[in-house]
Amino acid sequence: MRLFFQSVSVIFHPLLMPTYGCFILLFLKTGTDYDILTPLKLKWLITGMVVLFTALFPAFNIFALYKMKRISTLQLTHQHERGFPYLLTACFYLGLFYMLRDIQLWNSIKLMILGAGLSILLAALINIKYKISAHAIGLGGLLGGLMAVSYFTQVNLTAYYVGIILVAGLVGSARVYLHEHNAGQIYLGSLCGLGVQLFTFLILHQLAFNG
């Protein structure tokens, strides 16, 4: 059972959530403007940039910190070791948003990246006093981002909402089982991820309408 829950934690690692969001909008949900109006080459270019800046670069950074003995585990188990890696990860996310902001690209995808970066900054702040679940923030953010996209662009993503909620329950159970978090840390993370994404789209809704 432990191996299963560890696998779940890796498959649904928070650094992979932006990539999953891109895949859902650009590849999995067919028949939408995202699918029809985006050339295949551009789809892969966008996804590649997202993977690079939101998954590979942050993961390499965590690995480098581990090798330099700045952190004791790759999983960032200890609360006091999370702040600096979170801040560096947020820099990668916000840097990607800055790079994409003037590119002719779906603005809703840009906002999802921005919301994810802001969620990580919030996690870093909360982590000063309270250990919050990054896995829950990631899944909550993915849900919030897709809900906002659905609302502003009238794309029906209900099936994905249900799937994400079920996955969030499984991942939350895994984190508690592995003694990485308690239930309160899971719930707070989910609310933070969801809330930041919805707030980002609400404040910048003109971009969402155009994207």
DRENDO-1510 file (C-alpha; in Angstrom, 1 decimal, always signed):
<recs>
REC; n; res; u; v; w
REC; 1; MET; +0.0; +0.0; +0.0 .
REC; 2; ARG; +2.8; +2.4; +0.8 .
REC; 3; LEU; +4.4; +1.9; -2.6 .
REC; 4; PHE; +1.0; +2.6; -4.3 .
REC; 5; PHE; +0.6; +5.8; -2.3 .
REC; 6; GLN; +4.1; +6.9; -3.1 .
REC; 7; SER; +3.5; +6.3; -6.8 .
REC; 8; VAL; +0.3; +8.4; -6.6 .
REC; 9; SER; +2.3; +11.2; -5.0 .
REC; 10; VAL; +4.8; +11.1; -7.9 .
REC; 11; ILE; +2.3; +10.8; -10.7 .
REC; 12; PHE; +0.3; +13.8; -9.3 .
REC; 13; HIS; +3.3; +15.8; -8.1 .
REC; 14; PRO; +2.4; +19.5; -7.9 .
REC; 15; LEU; +5.1; +20.4; -10.4 .
REC; 16; LEU; +3.2; +18.4; -13.1 .
REC; 17; MET; -0.2; +20.2; -12.6 .
REC; 18; PRO; +0.5; +23.0; -15.2 .
REC; 19; THR; +1.5; +20.4; -17.7 .
REC; 20; TYR; -1.7; +18.4; -17.1 .
REC; 21; GLY; -3.7; +21.6; -17.5 .
REC; 22; CYS; -2.1; +22.3; -20.9 .
REC; 23; PHE; -2.7; +18.8; -22.1 .
REC; 24; ILE; -6.4; +18.9; -21.1 .
REC; 25; LEU; -7.0; +22.2; -22.9 .
REC; 26; LEU; -4.8; +21.6; -26.0 .
REC; 27; PHE; -5.0; +17.9; -26.5 .
REC; 28; LEU; -7.6; +16.0; -24.5 .
REC; 29; LYS; -10.7; +18.3; -24.8 .
REC; 30; THR; -11.3; +18.1; -28.5 .
REC; 31; GLY; -13.6; +20.3; -30.6 .
REC; 32; THR; -12.9; +23.6; -28.7 .
REC; 33; ASP; -11.1; +26.7; -30.0 .
REC; 34; TYR; -8.0; +25.6; -28.1 .
REC; 35; ASP; -8.0; +22.4; -30.1 .
REC; 36; ILE; -9.1; +23.6; -33.5 .
REC; 37; LEU; -7.4; +27.0; -33.7 .
REC; 38; THR; -4.0; +26.1; -32.3 .
REC; 39; PRO; -1.6; +24.5; -34.8 .
REC; 40; LEU; -0.1; +21.2; -33.6 .
REC; 41; LYS; +3.4; +22.6; -33.7 .
REC; 42; LEU; +2.3; +25.5; -31.4 .
REC; 43; LYS; +0.6; +23.1; -29.1 .
REC; 44; TRP; +3.8; +21.1; -28.6 .
REC; 45; LEU; +5.8; +24.3; -28.3 .
REC; 46; ILE; +3.6; +25.7; -25.5 .
REC; 47; THR; +3.5; +22.3; -23.7 .
REC; 48; GLY; +7.3; +22.0; -24.0 .
REC; 49; MET; +7.9; +25.4; -22.5 .
REC; 50; VAL; +5.4; +24.6; -19.7 .
REC; 51; VAL; +7.2; +21.3; -18.9 .
REC; 52; LEU; +10.6; +23.0; -19.0 .
REC; 53; PHE; +9.8; +25.9; -16.7 .
REC; 54; THR; +7.2; +24.4; -14.3 .
REC; 55; ALA; +8.5; +20.9; -14.0 .
REC; 56; LEU; +12.1; +20.2; -15.2 .
REC; 57; PHE; +13.8; +23.4; -14.1 .
REC; 58; PRO; +12.2; +23.4; -10.6 .
REC; 59; ALA; +12.9; +19.6; -10.2 .
REC; 60; PHE; +16.5; +20.1; -11.2 .
REC; 61; ASN; +16.8; +23.0; -8.7 .
REC; 62; ILE; +15.4; +20.8; -5.9 .
REC; 63; PHE; +17.9; +18.1; -6.9 .
REC; 64; ALA; +20.8; +20.6; -6.9 .
REC; 65; LEU; +19.8; +21.9; -3.4 .
REC; 66; TYR; +19.7; +18.3; -2.2 .
REC; 67; LYS; +23.1; +17.6; -3.6 .
REC; 68; MET; +24.5; +20.7; -2.0 .
REC; 69; LYS; +22.9; +19.5; +1.3 .
REC; 70; ARG; +20.6; +22.6; +1.6 .
REC; 71; ILE; +17.7; +20.2; +2.0 .
REC; 72; SER; +17.7; +16.7; +3.5 .
REC; 73; THR; +15.1; +15.1; +1.3 .
REC; 74; LEU; +13.9; +15.4; -2.3 .
REC; 75; GLN; +10.4; +15.3; -1.0 .
REC; 76; LEU; +10.9; +18.5; +1.1 .
REC; 77; THR; +9.5; +16.6; +4.1 .
REC; 78; HIS; +10.7; +19.2; +6.7 .
REC; 79; GLN; +8.8; +22.4; +6.9 .
REC; 80; HIS; +11.8; +24.6; +7.6 .
REC; 81; GLU; +13.4; +23.4; +4.3 .
REC; 82; ARG; +10.5; +24.3; +2.1 .
REC; 83; GLY; +10.6; +28.1; +1.9 .
REC; 84; PHE; +13.7; +28.6; -0.3 .
REC; 85; PRO; +12.8; +25.9; -2.9 .
REC; 86; TYR; +9.2; +27.3; -3.1 .
REC; 87; LEU; +10.5; +30.8; -3.8 .
REC; 88; LEU; +12.8; +29.6; -6.5 .
REC; 89; THR; +10.1; +27.5; -8.0 .
REC; 90; ALA; +7.7; +30.5; -8.0 .
REC; 91; CYS; +10.5; +32.5; -9.9 .
REC; 92; PHE; +10.4; +29.9; -12.7 .
REC; 93; TYR; +6.6; +30.0; -12.9 .
REC; 94; LEU; +6.4; +33.8; -12.9 .
REC; 95; GLY; +9.4; +34.0; -15.3 .
REC; 96; LEU; +7.5; +31.8; -17.8 .
REC; 97; PHE; +4.4; +34.0; -17.4 .
REC; 98; TYR; +6.6; +37.1; -18.2 .
REC; 99; MET; +8.1; +35.4; -21.2 .
REC; 100; LEU; +4.6; +34.4; -22.6 .
REC; 101; ARG; +2.8; +37.6; -21.8 .
REC; 102; ASP; +3.5; +39.4; -25.1 .
REC; 103; ILE; +3.3; +36.2; -27.2 .
REC; 104; GLN; +0.2; +35.6; -29.4 .
REC; 105; LEU; -1.1; +32.8; -27.2 .
REC; 106; TRP; -4.3; +31.9; -25.4 .
REC; 107; ASN; -4.4; +34.3; -22.5 .
REC; 108; SER; -6.2; +31.9; -20.3 .
REC; 109; ILE; -3.2; +29.6; -20.3 .
REC; 110; LYS; -1.0; +32.5; -19.3 .
REC; 111; LEU; -3.3; +33.2; -16.4 .
REC; 112; MET; -3.2; +29.6; -15.2 .
REC; 113; ILE; +0.6; +29.8; -15.1 .
REC; 114; LEU; +0.4; +33.2; -13.3 .
REC; 115; GLY; -2.1; +31.7; -10.8 .
REC; 116; ALA; +0.2; +28.7; -10.2 .
REC; 117; GLY; +3.1; +31.0; -9.5 .
REC; 118; LEU; +1.1; +33.1; -7.1 .
REC; 119; SER; -0.1; +29.9; -5.3 .
REC; 120; ILE; +3.5; +28.8; -4.7 .
REC; 121; LEU; +4.4; +32.3; -3.3 .
REC; 122; LEU; +1.4; +32.0; -1.0 .
REC; 123; ALA; +2.5; +28.5; +0.1 .
REC; 124; ALA; +6.0; +29.9; +0.9 .
REC; 125; LEU; +4.4; +32.5; +3.1 .
REC; 126; ILE; +2.1; +30.1; +4.9 .
REC; 127; ASN; +4.9; +27.6; +5.3 .
REC; 128; ILE; +6.7; +30.1; +7.6 .
REC; 129; LYS; +4.2; +29.3; +10.3 .
REC; 130; TYR; +2.3; +26.2; +9.0 .
REC; 131; LYS; +3.2; +23.2; +6.8 .
REC; 132; ILE; +0.8; +23.3; +3.9 .
REC; 133; SER; +0.3; +20.6; +1.3 .
REC; 134; ALA; +1.8; +21.5; -2.1 .
REC; 135; HIS; +0.1; +18.5; -3.7 .
REC; 136; ALA; -3.3; +19.8; -2.5 .
REC; 137; ILE; -2.4; +23.3; -3.8 .
REC; 138; GLY; -1.5; +21.9; -7.2 .
REC; 139; LEU; -4.7; +20.0; -7.6 .
REC; 140; GLY; -6.8; +22.7; -6.2 .
REC; 141; GLY; -5.2; +25.1; -8.6 .
REC; 142; LEU; -5.7; +22.8; -11.5 .
REC; 143; LEU; -9.4; +22.6; -10.6 .
REC; 144; GLY; -9.7; +26.3; -10.1 .
REC; 145; GLY; -8.0; +27.2; -13.4 .
REC; 146; LEU; -10.1; +24.8; -15.4 .
REC; 147; MET; -13.3; +26.1; -13.7 .
REC; 148; ALA; -12.3; +29.7; -14.6 .
REC; 149; VAL; -11.5; +28.8; -18.2 .
REC; 150; SER; -14.8; +26.9; -18.5 .
REC; 151; TYR; -16.8; +29.9; -17.1 .
REC; 152; PHE; -15.2; +32.6; -19.2 .
REC; 153; THR; -14.9; +30.6; -22.5 .
REC; 154; GLN; -18.0; +28.5; -22.2 .
REC; 155; VAL; -16.0; +25.2; -22.6 .
REC; 156; ASN; -17.7; +22.3; -20.8 .
REC; 157; LEU; -15.0; +20.7; -18.6 .
REC; 158; THR; -17.3; +19.0; -16.1 .
REC; 159; ALA; -15.9; +15.6; -16.6 .
REC; 160; TYR; -12.4; +16.9; -15.8 .
REC; 161; TYR; -13.7; +18.6; -12.6 .
REC; 162; VAL; -15.1; +15.3; -11.3 .
REC; 163; GLY; -11.9; +13.5; -12.2 .
REC; 164; ILE; -9.7; +16.1; -10.5 .
REC; 165; ILE; -11.8; +16.0; -7.3 .
REC; 166; LEU; -11.6; +12.2; -7.2 .
REC; 167; VAL; -7.8; +12.4; -7.8 .
REC; 168; ALA; -7.5; +15.1; -5.1 .
REC; 169; GLY; -9.2; +12.7; -2.6 .
REC; 170; LEU; -6.8; +9.9; -3.5 .
REC; 171; VAL; -3.8; +12.1; -3.3 .
REC; 172; GLY; -4.9; +13.6; +0.0 .
REC; 173; SER; -5.3; +10.2; +1.4 .
REC; 174; ALA; -1.9; +9.2; +0.1 .
REC; 175; ARG; -0.2; +12.2; +1.8 .
REC; 176; VAL; -1.9; +11.5; +5.1 .
REC; 177; TYR; -1.1; +7.8; +4.9 .
REC; 178; LEU; +2.6; +8.6; +4.2 .
REC; 179; HIS; +2.6; +10.9; +7.3 .
REC; 180; GLU; +3.6; +13.9; +5.1 .
REC; 181; HIS; +0.5; +16.0; +6.1 .
REC; 182; ASN; -2.6; +15.9; +8.2 .
REC; 183; ALA; -6.1; +16.5; +7.0 .
REC; 184; GLY; -6.1; +20.2; +7.9 .
REC; 185; GLN; -3.0; +20.8; +5.8 .
REC; 186; ILE; -4.6; +19.1; +2.9 .
REC; 187; TYR; -7.9; +21.1; +3.1 .
REC; 188; LEU; -6.0; +24.4; +3.4 .
REC; 189; GLY; -3.8; +23.6; +0.4 .
REC; 190; SER; -6.8; +22.7; -1.7 .
REC; 191; LEU; -8.6; +25.9; -0.8 .
REC; 192; CYS; -5.5; +28.1; -1.4 .
REC; 193; GLY; -4.9; +26.6; -4.8 .
REC; 194; LEU; -8.5; +26.9; -5.9 .
REC; 195; GLY; -8.9; +30.3; -4.5 .
REC; 196; VAL; -5.8; +31.9; -6.0 .
REC; 197; GLN; -6.6; +30.6; -9.5 .
REC; 198; LEU; -10.2; +31.9; -9.3 .
REC; 199; PHE; -9.1; +35.2; -7.8 .
REC; 200; THR; -6.5; +35.6; -10.6 .
REC; 201; PHE; -9.0; +35.1; -13.3 .
REC; 202; LEU; -11.6; +37.3; -11.6 .
REC; 203; ILE; -9.2; +40.2; -11.3 .
REC; 204; LEU; -7.9; +39.8; -14.9 .
REC; 205; HIS; -11.1; +38.6; -16.4 .
REC; 206; GLN; -10.7; +40.7; -19.5 .
REC; 207; LEU; -7.7; +38.6; -20.4 .
REC; 208; ALA; -9.6; +35.4; -19.8 .
REC; 209; PHE; -12.4; +36.5; -22.1 .
REC; 210; ASN; -9.9; +37.3; -24.8 .
REC; 211; GLY; -8.0; +34.0; -24.2 .
</recs>
